[in-house]
Amino acid sequence: MIEFHEPLETLIRHPKAFTGKLRFPDPSKIKIYDDTLRDGEQMPGVAFSPEQKLELAKFLSDMGVHVMDVAFPMNGESDCKALQLIVQAQKRGEIRKNLEILAMCRSNPVDIDMVIKTVQEIGASPDDVSVLILSTFSDLHVKYKLGKALLKREGKPVDKWLETPLEFYRKANINMVCDAIKYARSKGISRIEFASEDSSRGNIEYGIRWAKACIKAGGTRMCFSDTCGVFTPEAVDYYIPKMVKALDGIPMTAHFHNDFGLGTLNTVRALSHGATYLGVTANGIGERAGNTSIHLTVMVLKELYGVEIPGFKYEKLVELRKMIEKYSGVPIQPHEPIIGEGVFAHESGIHTAAIVINPAIYQFIREEEVGGTRKFIFGKHSGTAAVEAVLRKNEEKLKENRIEITPELVQKVLEKVKIIREKKINSGLYEKFIEEYYRNYGNLGISEDELIKIVREIGK
């Protein structure tokens, strides 16, 4: 590799030249809110055992995340056990003491009681965990998802569901979430996040009213959710500044989904407007197209916007990817930005010739920053520079076999590589590989056909 004679900054126009005008919270105030173990696990076919959740929690703690949403205890025994294992590990010092462990609840006392019961069974205090109390300020959800439950709660006949005015549901919804927050407070839980599903399609005036009521009831952080992944940067510019202002110092989590591939961009944009908690999952796992991914968000902030989060171990991102692949059974695409197996691999002759000179010519991210490995892949697009570079790297081994590296040898090797590669194209290997991949993916969960088979066996 050749060192540049001039500083790299004088040879290129850095992306930060265009993003410097944006104002972000002080990096020490920005918190990584990891949702891998709870919301991420809702990806169809993905299921972590309590023991796997514990190992992932330890790893995420070591990486430097600040909040972990680890379980929804009302979901069942597995989530309860995961929460217990993780709280116990924190008590033993295996998870950082300053890491916030959070469990999700719906807006009712039963869910809150389940969290409290789960932690008390291991001798922990209710205040050893935070709770996220799920609610919404989306009128669509308020009337058409929660409507019947709200009517029952307010002592109204359910057959009046559709004709009852929207304002009734808005008021009843606020009553429900505020009562849940007050109940959690009365039970000794001091950190209470009030979360709004589908915020990105909600009425902002009602949202502000809802949020102020939640704060008055005792909520300590708001979670603004783009549940359907439909946020655009322009919508972020509309909603987030207004909501941050209304929260008046109460922190906000930007919890965005990735249905249009905009999760990272929108999360960064929300932080530029004053949100301080970035909601992410490892490998971007989650429902439908997944959640905002940790690897993209932290690296976009660091490399393109100049916001480096203190104490976070960026160099463990590839290792985290591999753990999630192993435990979820879902490999990430090889060309996934930042952490994909192929993003630091080079084949094209034009590219590899430049990489040999200095990787910065074609690689903006240095592979060691994220724990990746740079390598050459040889095929129909390869050139002599990469072949010679690898031969020189292994020159001592070749000398042991009395092989001398010459231009003629390099050319012959390159020609042989291209012949072998062409044969692989026509081998039918790819079709078999893809069929096996999707067959294995389909077997991660229980299919509809398998469900009917289970029903028939039970019904015998």
VENTA-V53969 format. One record per pair of residues at least 4 apart in sequence whose ideal C-beta (glycine too) atoms are under 6 Angstrom apart, sorted by the first residue. I is the first residue (numbers start at 0). J is the second residue. D is the distance in Angstrom with one decimal. If there is no record, write none. Layout:
[[I;J;D] [I;J;D]]
//
This chain:
[[0;357;5.6] [1;356;5.2] [1;357;5.6] [3;7;5.9] [5;9;5.0] [5;10;5.8] [12;16;5.7] [14;303;4.6] [15;19;5.7] [15;305;4.9] [18;304;4.8] [21;271;4.5] [23;270;5.5] [23;271;5.6] [23;306;5.1] [24;28;4.4] [24;29;5.6] [24;275;5.1] [26;306;5.5] [26;308;5.6] [26;309;6.0] [27;309;5.6] [28;275;5.3] [29;275;5.7] [29;308;5.7] [30;65;3.9] [30;276;4.7] [31;64;4.4] [31;65;5.3] [32;66;4.3] [32;252;5.4] [32;276;4.5] [32;278;4.8] [33;59;5.4] [33;64;4.4] [33;67;5.1] [34;38;4.0] [34;39;5.7] [34;68;4.8] [34;278;5.7] [34;280;5.1] [35;39;4.0] [35;280;4.5] [35;281;4.5] [36;52;5.0] [36;69;4.6] [37;68;4.4] [37;69;6.0] [37;70;5.8] [37;71;6.0] [37;103;6.0] [38;285;5.7] [39;280;3.7] [39;284;4.2] [39;285;5.1] [40;45;5.5] [40;47;5.7] [41;286;5.0] [42;284;4.6] [42;285;5.5] [43;444;5.8] [44;443;3.2] [44;444;3.8] [45;327;4.7] [47;51;4.3] [47;52;4.9] [47;326;5.7] [49;77;5.8] [49;80;4.1] [49;81;4.1] [49;84;5.4] [51;326;4.7] [52;81;4.2] [53;84;4.5] [53;85;5.9] [56;67;6.0] [56;85;4.8] [57;93;5.7] [59;64;4.7] [60;94;4.4] [60;95;4.9] [60;98;5.3] [62;312;4.9] [62;315;5.1] [63;310;4.5] [63;311;4.0] [63;312;5.5] [66;99;4.4] [66;101;6.0] [67;100;5.8] [68;101;4.7] [69;82;5.8] [69;85;5.3] [70;78;3.9] [70;81;5.0] [70;82;4.2] [70;102;5.2] [71;78;5.5] [71;103;4.4] [72;78;5.3] [72;79;4.9] [72;102;5.8] [72;113;4.5] [72;114;5.3] [72;117;4.9] [73;110;4.9] [73;113;5.1] [74;78;4.6] [79;117;4.6] [82;102;5.6] [82;117;5.4] [83;121;4.9] [85;100;5.9] [86;118;5.9] [86;123;5.2] [86;127;5.8] [87;121;5.8] [88;93;4.2] [88;94;4.9] [89;94;4.1] [94;98;5.7] [99;129;5.5] [100;128;5.1] [101;129;4.2] [101;131;5.7] [102;114;4.8] [102;128;5.6] [102;130;5.8] [103;131;4.7] [104;110;3.6] [104;111;5.2] [104;130;5.3] [104;132;5.4] [105;110;4.9] [105;133;5.2] [106;132;5.6] [106;134;5.2] [106;175;4.9] [106;176;4.7] [106;179;4.2] [108;112;5.8] [108;182;5.0] [111;182;5.9] [111;183;5.1] [114;130;5.8] [115;119;6.0] [115;125;4.7] [115;186;5.7] [118;123;4.1] [118;127;5.9] [118;128;5.8] [123;127;4.5] [125;186;5.6] [125;187;4.4] [125;188;5.1] [126;187;5.3] [126;188;5.9] [126;189;5.4] [129;190;3.8] [130;183;5.6] [130;188;5.6] [130;191;5.8] [131;192;4.4] [131;194;5.3] [132;179;5.0] [132;180;6.0] [132;193;5.6] [133;194;5.2] [134;176;3.9] [134;195;5.9] [135;140;4.1] [135;195;5.1] [135;196;4.3] [135;197;5.7] [136;195;4.8] [136;201;4.4] [136;205;5.4] [136;206;4.1] [136;209;4.3] [137;197;3.5] [137;200;5.5] [137;201;4.2] [138;165;5.9] [138;202;5.9] [139;143;5.8] [140;144;4.5] [140;196;5.8] [140;197;5.3] [141;145;5.7] [141;168;4.7] [141;172;4.9] [142;146;4.7] [142;165;5.8] [142;168;4.7] [145;149;5.3] [146;160;5.2] [146;168;5.9] [147;157;5.2] [147;160;5.7] [149;168;5.6] [149;171;4.1] [150;155;4.3] [150;157;5.2] [153;171;5.1] [159;163;5.0] [163;167;5.1] [168;172;5.9] [169;205;5.8] [173;177;5.9] [173;209;5.7] [173;212;4.9] [177;212;5.4] [177;216;3.9] [180;191;5.5] [180;216;4.1] [180;217;5.0] [180;218;5.2] [181;216;5.2] [183;188;4.4] [183;191;5.3] [184;217;4.3] [190;219;5.5] [191;218;5.2] [191;219;5.4] [192;220;4.5] [192;222;5.4] [193;213;4.0] [193;218;4.0] [193;221;5.8] [194;222;3.6] [195;224;5.9] [196;224;5.3] [196;226;4.8] [197;226;4.6] [198;223;4.7] [198;224;5.2] [199;225;4.0] [199;230;4.6] [201;206;5.1] [203;241;5.7] [205;209;6.0] [207;245;4.3] [210;221;5.7] [210;245;5.8] [213;218;4.0] [214;218;5.3] [214;249;5.6] [220;250;4.9] [221;246;5.9] [221;251;5.0] [222;252;4.3] [222;254;5.2] [223;251;5.7] [224;254;4.6] [225;230;4.2] [225;255;4.1] [225;256;5.7] [228;256;3.6] [228;257;5.4] [228;258;2.9] [228;259;5.9] [230;234;5.2] [230;235;5.8] [230;255;5.9] [230;265;4.6] [232;268;5.0] [235;239;5.3] [235;265;5.1] [235;268;4.4] [235;269;5.5] [238;242;5.9] [239;243;6.0] [239;269;4.8] [239;272;4.1] [240;272;4.8] [243;251;6.0] [243;273;3.8] [250;275;5.0] [251;274;4.4] [252;276;3.8] [252;278;5.2] [253;266;5.0] [253;269;3.9] [253;274;4.4] [253;277;5.8] [253;278;5.8] [254;278;3.6] [255;262;4.7] [255;265;5.1] [255;266;5.5] [255;291;5.0] [256;290;5.7] [257;262;3.7] [257;288;4.8] [257;289;5.0] [258;287;5.8] [258;288;4.6] [261;265;5.1] [262;291;3.4] [263;291;5.8] [263;295;4.3] [263;296;5.0] [263;299;5.6] [266;277;5.3] [266;291;5.0] [266;296;5.4] [267;299;5.8] [269;274;4.2] [270;274;5.3] [277;296;5.7] [279;291;5.1] [279;293;4.0] [279;296;5.4] [280;284;5.2] [280;285;5.5] [280;290;4.3] [281;293;5.6] [281;319;5.2] [281;323;4.7] [282;320;5.8] [282;323;4.5] [282;331;5.3] [283;289;4.2] [283;290;6.0] [283;292;3.2] [284;289;5.5] [285;289;4.2] [285;290;3.6] [291;296;5.8] [294;316;4.8] [294;337;4.5] [294;338;4.8] [295;299;5.8] [298;302;5.6] [298;337;5.1] [299;303;5.1] [300;304;5.2] [300;306;4.2] [301;307;4.9] [313;368;5.7] [313;369;5.9] [314;370;4.8] [315;319;5.8] [315;370;5.8] [316;338;5.3] [316;369;4.3] [317;338;5.1] [317;369;5.5] [317;370;3.9] [317;371;5.0] [318;370;5.4] [320;338;4.4] [323;327;5.5] [324;330;5.1] [328;443;5.2] [331;335;4.7] [333;339;5.1] [333;340;4.7] [333;341;3.8] [334;339;5.1] [334;341;5.4] [335;339;3.5] [337;369;5.8] [343;366;4.3] [343;371;4.7] [343;373;4.4] [344;374;5.3] [344;376;4.9] [345;350;5.1] [345;351;4.9] [345;354;5.4] [345;375;5.7] [346;376;4.6] [346;378;5.4] [346;380;5.0] [346;381;5.8] [347;380;4.6] [348;381;5.7] [348;382;2.3] [350;361;5.2] [351;375;6.0] [351;382;5.9] [351;384;5.4] [351;385;3.6] [352;382;5.8] [352;384;3.9] [353;360;4.1] [353;361;5.5] [354;358;5.3] [354;361;5.8] [355;384;5.0] [355;388;5.0] [358;362;4.5] [366;371;3.8] [366;373;4.7] [375;385;4.5] [375;389;6.0] [377;381;4.7] [377;416;4.6] [378;420;4.3] [379;417;5.5] [379;420;5.2] [381;385;5.8] [383;387;5.9] [383;409;5.1] [383;413;5.8] [386;409;5.1] [386;412;5.4] [386;413;5.2] [387;409;5.0] [390;404;4.9] [393;397;5.9] [397;402;4.1] [445;449;4.8] [445;450;5.8]]
//
